[in-house]
Amino acid sequence: MQQEYTTIYSPAEDEFVERKSRFIGHIAPVQTEEEALDFIAKLKSQYWDASHNVYAYILREGNIARFSDDGEPQGTAGIPVIDTLKKAGVVDAVVVATRYFGGILLGGGGLIRAYSHTASIALAAAHKITMRECLLLSLSCDYSLYGKVAALVPENGGVVDGTEFLERVNLRFPLDPEQLPALEKRLADAPSGRCALVEEGKRFFPFAGTFS
């Protein structure tokens, strides 16, 4: 199963003018087809008076990839947009490329270049990020070890996102699987029975240092 993938960090937009036609590119992170279709519907409503609202999206779940030329000549709009996403290696993202026709025909090649550029500038505005599958860990320890353990987690690449102070201190945090052996080795130095590490599942998280 895929352990990491590239998507975008946040919604973004950009635009340019080509021979009096205005092209507006919007992009957003999505995880389901319903989210993608909702985003497309929102942009179509916002730009109801546009000549075309071309779209494309790629989803990891179900390995879905869909696009629409929205009235442009077949193969000149939706395909260039989805190809831009594919070449960038981006998934779980939707692009809507809006065009206000300026009165000058661009021709097939011109349309392909314009829609590719629309998707590219939207993608550049959003910034790509790598999502990596991390372990969801729970670590319990005696109160006397809390300070040491709380420092060990970030030292080994974890980020504590929950702490409970009960009979023992319980910390929850995601961790890159590659970092687990080093953490376990450090915890092994604690007196027997005073620390307990449990894997509760897995989830994808942004991997530090991968914004582009």
C-alpha positions in Angstrom: 0.0 0.0 0.0 1.2 3.5 -0.8 3.0 5.0 2.2 3.2 8.6 0.9 1.7 10.8 -1.8 1.8 14.4 -3.0 -1.1 16.8 -2.8 -1.6 20.5 -2.2 -1.6 22.3 1.1 -4.5 24.7 0.7 -6.9 26.1 -1.9 -5.4 28.8 -4.2 -6.1 30.7 -7.4 -4.3 32.7 -10.1 -5.1 34.1 -13.5 -3.7 35.5 -16.7 -4.9 36.9 -20.0 -4.1 35.3 -23.3 -5.2 37.3 -26.5 -7.9 39.0 -24.6 -9.3 35.8 -23.1 -9.2 35.8 -19.3 -8.2 32.5 -17.7 -8.7 31.9 -13.9 -7.4 28.8 -12.3 -8.7 27.5 -8.9 -7.3 24.5 -7.1 -8.3 22.8 -3.9 -7.4 19.7 -1.8 -10.2 17.1 -1.8 -10.4 13.6 -0.5 -13.7 12.4 -2.0 -15.6 12.8 -5.3 -18.4 14.5 -3.4 -16.0 17.2 -2.2 -14.6 17.6 -5.7 -18.1 18.0 -7.3 -19.1 20.5 -4.6 -16.0 22.6 -5.3 -16.8 22.5 -9.1 -20.4 23.4 -8.5 -19.4 26.3 -6.3 -17.0 27.7 -8.9 -19.6 27.3 -11.7 -22.1 29.3 -9.6 -19.5 32.0 -8.8 -18.5 32.3 -12.5 -21.9 31.7 -14.0 -21.3 34.2 -16.7 -18.0 32.7 -17.9 -17.7 31.1 -21.4 -16.3 27.9 -19.9 -15.6 26.3 -16.5 -13.3 23.4 -17.4 -12.4 21.0 -14.5 -10.3 18.0 -13.6 -9.7 16.0 -10.5 -7.6 13.1 -9.3 -8.4 11.1 -6.2 -6.5 8.3 -4.4 -9.6 6.7 -3.1 -11.0 4.5 -5.9 -8.2 5.6 -8.2 -10.5 8.2 -9.8 -9.5 10.7 -12.5 -12.1 12.7 -14.3 -12.3 15.9 -16.4 -14.6 18.0 -18.6 -14.0 20.3 -21.6 -17.2 22.2 -20.7 -17.9 23.1 -24.3 -14.3 23.7 -25.5 -13.2 21.5 -28.5 -12.6 17.9 -27.4 -9.2 17.3 -26.0 -8.1 21.0 -25.8 -9.1 21.8 -22.2 -9.9 19.1 -19.6 -7.1 16.8 -20.8 -4.4 19.5 -20.5 -5.6 20.3 -17.0 -5.6 16.8 -15.7 -2.3 16.1 -17.5 -0.7 19.0 -15.5 -1.8 17.4 -12.3 -0.5 14.0 -13.4 2.9 15.4 -14.4 3.2 17.1 -11.1 2.4 13.8 -9.3 -0.5 15.5 -7.5 -3.5 13.6 -6.2 -6.5 14.4 -4.0 -6.9 17.7 -5.8 -9.4 19.4 -8.1 -8.8 22.2 -10.6 -11.4 24.5 -12.2 -10.1 26.5 -15.1 -12.5 29.3 -16.0 -12.4 31.2 -19.3 -13.9 34.5 -20.3 -13.7 34.5 -24.1 -12.0 37.7 -25.4 -13.2 37.5 -29.0 -10.0 36.0 -30.5 -9.9 32.3 -31.3 -6.8 30.6 -29.9 -6.9 27.5 -32.0 -6.4 23.9 -30.7 -2.8 24.3 -29.8 -3.4 27.7 -28.2 -6.2 26.3 -26.0 -4.1 23.4 -24.9 -1.2 25.7 -23.9 -3.6 28.1 -22.2 -5.4 25.5 -20.1 -2.2 23.8 -19.2 -0.8 27.1 -18.0 -4.0 27.9 -16.1 -3.6 24.6 -14.1 0.1 25.2 -13.6 -0.3 28.7 -12.1 -3.0 27.5 -9.8 -0.8 24.6 -8.7 2.1 26.9 -8.1 0.0 29.2 -6.0 -1.2 26.3 -3.8 2.2 24.7 -3.0 2.7 21.0 -3.1 3.2 18.9 0.0 4.1 15.3 0.7 1.7 13.3 2.9 3.3 10.4 4.7 1.6 7.5 6.5 2.4 7.8 10.1 1.8 5.5 13.1 -0.7 6.8 15.7 1.0 6.0 19.0 0.0 6.2 22.6 2.7 6.3 25.3 2.0 6.0 29.0 4.5 6.6 31.7 4.9 7.3 35.4 4.7 11.0 36.4 8.4 10.8 37.4 9.3 10.1 33.8 6.9 12.6 32.2 9.5 15.4 31.6 12.0 13.0 30.0 9.4 11.2 27.9 7.8 14.5 26.7 11.3 15.5 25.5 12.0 12.2 23.8 9.0 12.3 21.5 10.0 15.5 19.6 13.6 14.5 19.7 12.6 11.4 17.7 10.4 13.1 15.2 7.0 12.9 16.9 4.6 15.8 17.7 2.5 15.3 20.8 -1.1 16.3 20.0 -2.8 15.0 23.2 -1.9 14.5 26.8 -4.0 13.0 29.6 -3.0 13.2 33.3 -4.7 10.2 34.9 -3.1 7.5 37.1 -0.3 7.7 34.6 0.5 10.3 32.0 -0.7 9.3 28.5 0.7 11.0 25.4 -0.6 10.6 21.9 1.3 11.5 18.8 1.9 10.5 15.2 5.4 9.2 14.2 7.1 8.3 10.9 7.5 4.4 11.0 11.2 4.9 10.2 11.6 6.8 13.5 10.0 4.1 15.7 13.1 1.9 16.3 15.1 4.9 17.6 12.3 5.9 20.0 11.9 2.4 21.2 15.6 2.2 21.9 15.5 5.4 23.9 12.5 4.2 25.9 14.2 0.9 26.6 16.5 2.8 28.9 13.6 3.5 31.3 13.0 1.2 34.2 11.0 -1.9 33.3 7.2 -1.4 33.3 7.3 2.4 33.7 6.7 3.2 30.0 4.3 1.5 27.6 4.1 2.3 23.9 1.0 1.2 22.0 0.2 1.5 18.3 -3.4 2.7 17.8 -3.6 3.0 14.0 -2.2 4.8 11.0 -3.0 8.1 9.3 -1.4 10.4 6.7 0.2 13.6 7.9 2.2 16.4 6.1 5.8 15.4 6.1 8.1 18.2 7.4 10.2 20.0 4.8 8.2 18.9 1.8 6.5 22.2 0.8 7.3 23.3 -2.7 
